[in-house]
Amino acid sequence: MPTVTMTLEEYEALRSLISSERESEGASLADREMMQKPKRRKKSKYQKELGKQLKTLKKKHPRTKITSLMKRAHRATRKALKL
């Protein structure tokens, strides 16, 4: 394999040429597309109601453990959606 020797200026010129070529190919656009947030899933009717119930329970009982509040919110949600 032949050896290639270049000066520092030649090396820097080659690096800048490669980086400018990458940008012209749209590499920067591809990077921006990768950075977009993924689409969020649609909230179900149940999930919306559960959020409302949990919010009201949390307001009434701020010091209660979240696990017991979740159970109560779940029961209230099922009751609310049944009607």
Biopython code that builds the backbone (N, CA, C, O; Angstrom):
import numpy as np
from Bio.PDB.StructureBuilder import StructureBuilder

atoms = [
    (1, "MET", "N", (0.846, -1.170, 0.000)),
    (1, "MET", "CA", (0.000, 0.000, 0.000)),
    (1, "MET", "C", (0.897, 1.240, 0.000)),
    (1, "MET", "O", (1.810, 1.346, 0.820)),
    (2, "PRO", "N", (0.643, 2.169, -0.908)),
    (2, "PRO", "CA", (1.500, 3.357, -0.968)),
    (2, "PRO", "C", (1.205, 4.306, 0.197)),
    (2, "PRO", "O", (0.065, 4.400, 0.650)),
    (3, "THR", "N", (2.207, 4.988, 0.665)),
    (3, "THR", "CA", (2.042, 5.957, 1.742)),
    (3, "THR", "C", (1.834, 7.345, 1.154)),
    (3, "THR", "O", (2.470, 7.729, 0.172)),
    (4, "VAL", "N", (0.930, 8.083, 1.777)),
    (4, "VAL", "CA", (0.620, 9.428, 1.317)),
    (4, "VAL", "C", (1.050, 10.397, 2.408)),
    (4, "VAL", "O", (0.669, 10.251, 3.570)),
    (5, "THR", "N", (1.836, 11.375, 2.027)),
    (5, "THR", "CA", (2.298, 12.376, 2.974)),
    (5, "THR", "C", (1.749, 13.728, 2.531)),
    (5, "THR", "O", (1.873, 14.119, 1.370)),
    (6, "MET", "N", (1.139, 14.431, 3.483)),
    (6, "MET", "CA", (0.616, 15.761, 3.151)),
    (6, "MET", "C", (0.952, 16.733, 4.260)),
    (6, "MET", "O", (1.190, 16.352, 5.406)),
    (7, "THR", "N", (0.965, 17.974, 3.893)),
    (7, "THR", "CA", (1.275, 19.009, 4.876)),
    (7, "THR", "C", (0.038, 19.284, 5.727)),
    (7, "THR", "O", (-1.061, 18.821, 5.421)),
    (8, "LEU", "N", (0.235, 20.026, 6.772)),
    (8, "LEU", "CA", (-0.857, 20.370, 7.673)),
    (8, "LEU", "C", (-1.926, 21.196, 6.954)),
    (8, "LEU", "O", (-3.120, 21.004, 7.183)),
    (9, "GLU", "N", (-1.499, 22.108, 6.091)),
    (9, "GLU", "CA", (-2.454, 22.949, 5.349)),
    (9, "GLU", "C", (-3.288, 22.108, 4.402)),
    (9, "GLU", "O", (-4.490, 22.328, 4.259)),
    (10, "GLU", "N", (-2.638, 21.130, 3.746)),
    (10, "GLU", "CA", (-3.370, 20.246, 2.831)),
    (10, "GLU", "C", (-4.396, 19.411, 3.591)),
    (10, "GLU", "O", (-5.522, 19.210, 3.134)),
    (11, "TYR", "N", (-3.984, 18.933, 4.753)),
    (11, "TYR", "CA", (-4.876, 18.128, 5.579)),
    (11, "TYR", "C", (-6.105, 18.934, 6.018)),
    (11, "TYR", "O", (-7.231, 18.445, 5.934)),
    (12, "GLU", "N", (-5.889, 20.156, 6.481)),
    (12, "GLU", "CA", (-6.997, 21.014, 6.909)),
    (12, "GLU", "C", (-7.919, 21.354, 5.742)),
    (12, "GLU", "O", (-9.137, 21.414, 5.909)),
    (13, "ALA", "N", (-7.340, 21.577, 4.559)),
    (13, "ALA", "CA", (-8.147, 21.865, 3.379)),
    (13, "ALA", "C", (-9.003, 20.661, 3.012)),
    (13, "ALA", "O", (-10.167, 20.812, 2.640)),
    (14, "LEU", "N", (-8.432, 19.476, 3.115)),
    (14, "LEU", "CA", (-9.173, 18.249, 2.816)),
    (14, "LEU", "C", (-10.312, 18.045, 3.808)),
    (14, "LEU", "O", (-11.417, 17.674, 3.413)),
    (15, "ARG", "N", (-10.054, 18.284, 5.095)),
    (15, "ARG", "CA", (-11.101, 18.152, 6.127)),
    (15, "ARG", "C", (-12.252, 19.128, 5.895)),
    (15, "ARG", "O", (-13.419, 18.762, 6.033)),
    (16, "SER", "N", (-11.919, 20.377, 5.540)),
    (16, "SER", "CA", (-12.965, 21.375, 5.311)),
    (16, "SER", "C", (-13.774, 21.023, 4.061)),
    (16, "SER", "O", (-14.978, 21.272, 4.010)),
    (17, "LEU", "N", (-13.118, 20.449, 3.059)),
    (17, "LEU", "CA", (-13.807, 20.027, 1.844)),
    (17, "LEU", "C", (-14.800, 18.911, 2.153)),
    (17, "LEU", "O", (-15.928, 18.917, 1.660)),
    (18, "ILE", "N", (-14.374, 17.963, 2.965)),
    (18, "ILE", "CA", (-15.250, 16.841, 3.332)),
    (18, "ILE", "C", (-16.443, 17.343, 4.140)),
    (18, "ILE", "O", (-17.575, 16.930, 3.887)),
    (19, "SER", "N", (-16.208, 18.223, 5.103)),
    (19, "SER", "CA", (-17.309, 18.711, 5.940)),
    (19, "SER", "C", (-18.295, 19.545, 5.132)),
    (19, "SER", "O", (-19.502, 19.465, 5.361)),
    (20, "SER", "N", (-17.796, 20.350, 4.183)),
    (20, "SER", "CA", (-18.711, 21.154, 3.371)),
    (20, "SER", "C", (-19.508, 20.273, 2.428)),
    (20, "SER", "O", (-20.660, 20.581, 2.121)),
    (21, "GLU", "N", (-18.918, 19.190, 1.969)),
    (21, "GLU", "CA", (-19.631, 18.271, 1.080)),
    (21, "GLU", "C", (-20.737, 17.549, 1.834)),
    (21, "GLU", "O", (-21.813, 17.320, 1.282)),
    (22, "ARG", "N", (-20.489, 17.189, 3.083)),
    (22, "ARG", "CA", (-21.506, 16.522, 3.903)),
    (22, "ARG", "C", (-22.710, 17.429, 4.114)),
    (22, "ARG", "O", (-23.854, 16.977, 4.063)),
    (23, "GLU", "N", (-22.449, 18.696, 4.348)),
    (23, "GLU", "CA", (-23.543, 19.638, 4.559)),
    (23, "GLU", "C", (-24.367, 19.815, 3.294)),
    (23, "GLU", "O", (-25.589, 19.951, 3.359)),
    (24, "SER", "N", (-23.698, 19.812, 2.133)),
    (24, "SER", "CA", (-24.428, 19.994, 0.881)),
    (24, "SER", "C", (-25.263, 18.769, 0.539)),
    (24, "SER", "O", (-26.243, 18.879, -0.197)),
    (25, "GLU", "N", (-24.889, 17.596, 1.064)),
    (25, "GLU", "CA", (-25.664, 16.381, 0.809)),
    (25, "GLU", "C", (-26.918, 16.324, 1.663)),
    (25, "GLU", "O", (-27.755, 15.443, 1.462)),
    (26, "GLY", "N", (-27.066, 17.217, 2.588)),
    (26, "GLY", "CA", (-28.246, 17.243, 3.441)),
    (26, "GLY", "C", (-28.049, 16.528, 4.753)),
    (26, "GLY", "O", (-29.023, 16.161, 5.410)),
    (27, "ALA", "N", (-26.827, 16.326, 5.142)),
    (27, "ALA", "CA", (-26.563, 15.645, 6.410)),
    (27, "ALA", "C", (-27.108, 16.457, 7.574)),
    (27, "ALA", "O", (-27.605, 15.895, 8.550)),
    (28, "SER", "N", (-27.015, 17.773, 7.473)),
    (28, "SER", "CA", (-27.514, 18.599, 8.569)),
    (28, "SER", "C", (-29.040, 18.521, 8.650)),
    (28, "SER", "O", (-29.607, 18.589, 9.741)),
    (29, "LEU", "N", (-29.705, 18.378, 7.502)),
    (29, "LEU", "CA", (-31.160, 18.229, 7.503)),
    (29, "LEU", "C", (-31.553, 16.901, 8.124)),
    (29, "LEU", "O", (-32.529, 16.823, 8.870)),
    (30, "ALA", "N", (-30.801, 15.867, 7.821)),
    (30, "ALA", "CA", (-31.097, 14.555, 8.398)),
    (30, "ALA", "C", (-30.921, 14.591, 9.908)),
    (30, "ALA", "O", (-31.688, 13.963, 10.639)),
    (31, "ASP", "N", (-29.914, 15.322, 10.382)),
    (31, "ASP", "CA", (-29.697, 15.442, 11.820)),
    (31, "ASP", "C", (-30.870, 16.142, 12.495)),
    (31, "ASP", "O", (-31.300, 15.752, 13.580)),
    (32, "ARG", "N", (-31.384, 17.184, 11.836)),
    (32, "ARG", "CA", (-32.526, 17.913, 12.406)),
    (32, "ARG", "C", (-33.759, 17.020, 12.478)),
    (32, "ARG", "O", (-34.520, 17.083, 13.444)),
    (33, "GLU", "N", (-33.955, 16.188, 11.456)),
    (33, "GLU", "CA", (-35.110, 15.292, 11.460)),
    (33, "GLU", "C", (-34.992, 14.266, 12.577)),
    (33, "GLU", "O", (-35.997, 13.857, 13.159)),
    (34, "MET", "N", (-33.767, 13.852, 12.877)),
    (34, "MET", "CA", (-33.553, 12.875, 13.930)),
    (34, "MET", "C", (-33.841, 13.477, 15.300)),
    (34, "MET", "O", (-34.199, 12.756, 16.231)),
    (35, "MET", "N", (-33.689, 14.792, 15.429)),
    (35, "MET", "CA", (-33.854, 15.447, 16.711)),
    (35, "MET", "C", (-35.317, 15.752, 17.034)),
    (35, "MET", "O", (-35.616, 16.160, 18.156)),
    (36, "GLN", "N", (-36.237, 15.565, 16.082)),
    (36, "GLN", "CA", (-37.641, 15.868, 16.334)),
    (36, "GLN", "C", (-38.194, 14.915, 17.386)),
    (36, "GLN", "O", (-37.792, 13.755, 17.467)),
    (37, "LYS", "N", (-39.115, 15.420, 18.182)),
    (37, "LYS", "CA", (-39.724, 14.605, 19.209)),
    (37, "LYS", "C", (-40.665, 13.593, 18.560)),
    (37, "LYS", "O", (-41.313, 13.899, 17.559)),
    (38, "PRO", "N", (-40.741, 12.400, 19.122)),
    (38, "PRO", "CA", (-41.666, 11.422, 18.566)),
    (38, "PRO", "C", (-43.112, 11.851, 18.812)),
    (38, "PRO", "O", (-43.406, 12.558, 19.775)),
    (39, "LYS", "N", (-44.008, 11.413, 17.930)),
    (39, "LYS", "CA", (-45.410, 11.779, 18.070)),
    (39, "LYS", "C", (-45.991, 11.139, 19.324)),
    (39, "LYS", "O", (-45.718, 9.978, 19.626)),
    (40, "ARG", "N", (-46.782, 11.900, 20.037)),
    (40, "ARG", "CA", (-47.408, 11.390, 21.243)),
    (40, "ARG", "C", (-48.681, 10.647, 20.868)),
    (40, "ARG", "O", (-49.358, 10.990, 19.899)),
    (41, "ARG", "N", (-48.988, 9.642, 21.639)),
    (41, "ARG", "CA", (-50.190, 8.865, 21.380)),
    (41, "ARG", "C", (-51.413, 9.613, 21.888)),
    (41, "ARG", "O", (-51.324, 10.412, 22.821)),
    (42, "LYS", "N", (-52.547, 9.347, 21.270)),
    (42, "LYS", "CA", (-53.794, 9.995, 21.642)),
    (42, "LYS", "C", (-54.258, 9.458, 22.999)),
    (42, "LYS", "O", (-54.224, 8.252, 23.241)),
    (43, "LYS", "N", (-54.688, 10.358, 23.874)),
    (43, "LYS", "CA", (-55.182, 9.943, 25.178)),
    (43, "LYS", "C", (-56.566, 9.339, 25.024)),
    (43, "LYS", "O", (-57.411, 9.863, 24.298)),
    (44, "SER", "N", (-56.786, 8.239, 25.709)),
    (44, "SER", "CA", (-58.088, 7.583, 25.647)),
    (44, "SER", "C", (-59.084, 8.313, 26.545)),
    (44, "SER", "O", (-58.709, 9.134, 27.381)),
    (45, "LYS", "N", (-60.333, 7.997, 26.354)),
    (45, "LYS", "CA", (-61.403, 8.596, 27.160)),
    (45, "LYS", "C", (-61.191, 8.249, 28.637)),
    (45, "LYS", "O", (-61.366, 9.085, 29.524)),
    (46, "TYR", "N", (-60.811, 6.994, 28.870)),
    (46, "TYR", "CA", (-60.572, 6.540, 30.245)),
    (46, "TYR", "C", (-59.425, 7.324, 30.884)),
    (46, "TYR", "O", (-59.526, 7.762, 32.030)),
    (47, "GLN", "N", (-58.339, 7.495, 30.138)),
    (47, "GLN", "CA", (-57.160, 8.171, 30.689)),
    (47, "GLN", "C", (-57.468, 9.623, 31.033)),
    (47, "GLN", "O", (-56.995, 10.145, 32.042)),
    (48, "LYS", "N", (-58.267, 10.272, 30.183)),
    (48, "LYS", "CA", (-58.652, 11.663, 30.458)),
    (48, "LYS", "C", (-59.474, 11.753, 31.736)),
    (48, "LYS", "O", (-59.251, 12.625, 32.576)),
    (49, "GLU", "N", (-60.424, 10.842, 31.867)),
    (49, "GLU", "CA", (-61.285, 10.841, 33.057)),
    (49, "GLU", "C", (-60.478, 10.517, 34.317)),
    (49, "GLU", "O", (-60.698, 11.115, 35.370)),
    (50, "LEU", "N", (-59.554, 9.579, 34.205)),
    (50, "LEU", "CA", (-58.709, 9.219, 35.342)),
    (50, "LEU", "C", (-57.893, 10.425, 35.798)),
    (50, "LEU", "O", (-57.730, 10.650, 36.997)),
    (51, "GLY", "N", (-57.387, 11.189, 34.856)),
    (51, "GLY", "CA", (-56.626, 12.391, 35.192)),
    (51, "GLY", "C", (-57.474, 13.390, 35.954)),
    (51, "GLY", "O", (-57.014, 13.993, 36.924)),
    (52, "LYS", "N", (-58.705, 13.564, 35.519)),
    (52, "LYS", "CA", (-59.616, 14.490, 36.213)),
    (52, "LYS", "C", (-59.893, 14.018, 37.632)),
    (52, "LYS", "O", (-59.832, 14.798, 38.583)),
    (53, "GLN", "N", (-60.195, 12.739, 37.762)),
    (53, "GLN", "CA", (-60.509, 12.175, 39.079)),
    (53, "GLN", "C", (-59.304, 12.279, 40.016)),
    (53, "GLN", "O", (-59.447, 12.635, 41.186)),
    (54, "LEU", "N", (-58.142, 11.971, 39.500)),
    (54, "LEU", "CA", (-56.932, 12.024, 40.321)),
    (54, "LEU", "C", (-56.627, 13.450, 40.756)),
    (54, "LEU", "O", (-56.186, 13.683, 41.882)),
    (55, "LYS", "N", (-56.861, 14.393, 39.865)),
    (55, "LYS", "CA", (-56.607, 15.798, 40.179)),
    (55, "LYS", "C", (-57.530, 16.273, 41.309)),
    (55, "LYS", "O", (-57.093, 16.965, 42.228)),
    (56, "THR", "N", (-58.808, 15.894, 41.229)),
    (56, "THR", "CA", (-59.737, 16.317, 42.286)),
    (56, "THR", "C", (-59.407, 15.651, 43.617)),
    (56, "THR", "O", (-59.480, 16.284, 44.671)),
    (57, "LEU", "N", (-59.042, 14.371, 43.564)),
    (57, "LEU", "CA", (-58.683, 13.675, 44.800)),
    (57, "LEU", "C", (-57.414, 14.257, 45.418)),
    (57, "LEU", "O", (-57.312, 14.383, 46.638)),
    (58, "LYS", "N", (-56.459, 14.606, 44.577)),
    (58, "LYS", "CA", (-55.209, 15.174, 45.076)),
    (58, "LYS", "C", (-55.449, 16.540, 45.729)),
    (58, "LYS", "O", (-54.781, 16.919, 46.691)),
    (59, "LYS", "N", (-56.416, 17.257, 45.178)),
    (59, "LYS", "CA", (-56.754, 18.562, 45.743)),
    (59, "LYS", "C", (-57.420, 18.404, 47.119)),
    (59, "LYS", "O", (-57.150, 19.167, 48.046)),
    (60, "LYS", "N", (-58.295, 17.397, 47.226)),
    (60, "LYS", "CA", (-58.995, 17.163, 48.494)),
    (60, "LYS", "C", (-58.082, 16.550, 49.555)),
    (60, "LYS", "O", (-58.181, 16.881, 50.736)),
    (61, "HIS", "N", (-57.179, 15.640, 49.117)),
    (61, "HIS", "CA", (-56.318, 14.912, 50.059)),
    (61, "HIS", "C", (-54.855, 15.025, 49.627)),
    (61, "HIS", "O", (-54.297, 14.070, 49.087)),
    (62, "PRO", "N", (-54.237, 16.166, 49.855)),
    (62, "PRO", "CA", (-52.869, 16.364, 49.364)),
    (62, "PRO", "C", (-51.795, 15.522, 50.048)),
    (62, "PRO", "O", (-50.737, 15.275, 49.469)),
    (63, "ARG", "N", (-52.061, 15.080, 51.279)),
    (63, "ARG", "CA", (-51.029, 14.327, 52.009)),
    (63, "ARG", "C", (-51.172, 12.816, 51.873)),
    (63, "ARG", "O", (-50.311, 12.071, 52.340)),
    (64, "THR", "N", (-52.232, 12.362, 51.250)),
    (64, "THR", "CA", (-52.459, 10.927, 51.102)),
    (64, "THR", "C", (-51.485, 10.354, 50.086)),
    (64, "THR", "O", (-51.102, 11.025, 49.127)),
    (65, "LYS", "N", (-51.085, 9.098, 50.307)),
    (65, "LYS", "CA", (-50.159, 8.436, 49.387)),
    (65, "LYS", "C", (-50.796, 8.324, 48.008)),
    (65, "LYS", "O", (-52.006, 8.136, 47.882)),
    (66, "ILE", "N", (-49.967, 8.442, 46.982)),
    (66, "ILE", "CA", (-50.463, 8.414, 45.612)),
    (66, "ILE", "C", (-51.041, 7.045, 45.254)),
    (66, "ILE", "O", (-51.944, 6.956, 44.422)),
    (67, "THR", "N", (-50.532, 5.981, 45.870)),
    (67, "THR", "CA", (-51.034, 4.640, 45.546)),
    (67, "THR", "C", (-52.495, 4.493, 45.943)),
    (67, "THR", "O", (-53.298, 3.943, 45.188)),
    (68, "SER", "N", (-52.838, 4.983, 47.124)),
    (68, "SER", "CA", (-54.238, 4.871, 47.549)),
    (68, "SER", "C", (-55.127, 5.816, 46.751)),
    (68, "SER", "O", (-56.280, 5.499, 46.460)),
    (69, "LEU", "N", (-54.582, 6.982, 46.398)),
    (69, "LEU", "CA", (-55.356, 7.912, 45.570)),
    (69, "LEU", "C", (-55.608, 7.332, 44.181)),
    (69, "LEU", "O", (-56.676, 7.538, 43.604)),
    (70, "MET", "N", (-54.639, 6.616, 43.650)),
    (70, "MET", "CA", (-54.805, 5.997, 42.333)),
    (70, "MET", "C", (-55.913, 4.954, 42.364)),
    (70, "MET", "O", (-56.716, 4.859, 41.436)),
    (71, "LYS", "N", (-55.951, 4.179, 43.429)),
    (71, "LYS", "CA", (-57.008, 3.168, 43.558)),
    (71, "LYS", "C", (-58.381, 3.833, 43.598)),
    (71, "LYS", "O", (-59.323, 3.400, 42.934)),
    (72, "ARG", "N", (-58.467, 4.890, 44.391)),
    (72, "ARG", "CA", (-59.752, 5.594, 44.502)),
    (72, "ARG", "C", (-60.131, 6.262, 43.185)),
    (72, "ARG", "O", (-61.302, 6.276, 42.804)),
    (73, "ALA", "N", (-59.144, 6.811, 42.494)),
    (73, "ALA", "CA", (-59.401, 7.460, 41.202)),
    (73, "ALA", "C", (-59.845, 6.427, 40.176)),
    (73, "ALA", "O", (-60.723, 6.701, 39.359)),
    (74, "HIS", "N", (-59.251, 5.253, 40.213)),
    (74, "HIS", "CA", (-59.629, 4.182, 39.293)),
    (74, "HIS", "C", (-61.084, 3.768, 39.510)),
    (74, "HIS", "O", (-61.847, 3.605, 38.558)),
    (75, "ARG", "N", (-61.448, 3.602, 40.768)),
    (75, "ARG", "CA", (-62.843, 3.246, 41.079)),
    (75, "ARG", "C", (-63.806, 4.335, 40.622)),
    (75, "ARG", "O", (-64.846, 4.046, 40.030)),
    (76, "ALA", "N", (-63.457, 5.577, 40.898)),
    (76, "ALA", "CA", (-64.312, 6.711, 40.520)),
    (76, "ALA", "C", (-64.439, 6.831, 38.990)),
    (76, "ALA", "O", (-65.496, 7.187, 38.469)),
    (77, "THR", "N", (-63.367, 6.534, 38.304)),
    (77, "THR", "CA", (-63.381, 6.616, 36.843)),
    (77, "THR", "C", (-64.289, 5.544, 36.253)),
    (77, "THR", "O", (-65.087, 5.821, 35.357)),
    (78, "ARG", "N", (-64.165, 4.333, 36.754)),
    (78, "ARG", "CA", (-65.034, 3.268, 36.246)),
    (78, "ARG", "C", (-66.501, 3.586, 36.505)),
    (78, "ARG", "O", (-67.366, 3.329, 35.668)),
    (79, "LYS", "N", (-66.760, 4.150, 37.679)),
    (79, "LYS", "CA", (-68.127, 4.535, 38.025)),
    (79, "LYS", "C", (-68.644, 5.646, 37.113)),
    (79, "LYS", "O", (-69.795, 5.620, 36.677)),
    (80, "ALA", "N", (-67.778, 6.624, 36.830)),
    (80, "ALA", "CA", (-68.176, 7.761, 36.003)),
    (80, "ALA", "C", (-68.426, 7.338, 34.549)),
    (80, "ALA", "O", (-69.339, 7.851, 33.903)),
    (81, "LEU", "N", (-67.634, 6.425, 34.046)),
    (81, "LEU", "CA", (-67.768, 5.999, 32.645)),
    (81, "LEU", "C", (-68.895, 4.983, 32.452)),
    (81, "LEU", "O", (-69.361, 4.766, 31.333)),
    (82, "LYS", "N", (-69.319, 4.376, 33.532)),
    (82, "LYS", "CA", (-70.398, 3.401, 33.450)),
    (82, "LYS", "C", (-71.726, 4.079, 33.130)),
    (82, "LYS", "O", (-72.551, 3.524, 32.404)),
    (83, "LEU", "N", (-71.929, 5.270, 33.667)),
    (83, "LEU", "CA", (-73.187, 5.974, 33.484)),
    (83, "LEU", "C", (-73.361, 6.531, 32.110)),
    (83, "LEU", "O", (-74.384, 7.152, 31.820)),
]
sb = StructureBuilder()
sb.init_structure("model")
sb.init_model(0)
sb.init_chain("A")
sb.init_seg("    ")
for serial, (resi, resn, name, xyz) in enumerate(atoms, 1):
    if name == "N":
        sb.init_residue(resn, " ", resi, " ")
    sb.init_atom(name, np.array(xyz, "f"), 0.0, 1.0, " ", f" {name:<3s}", serial, name[0])
structure = sb.get_structure()
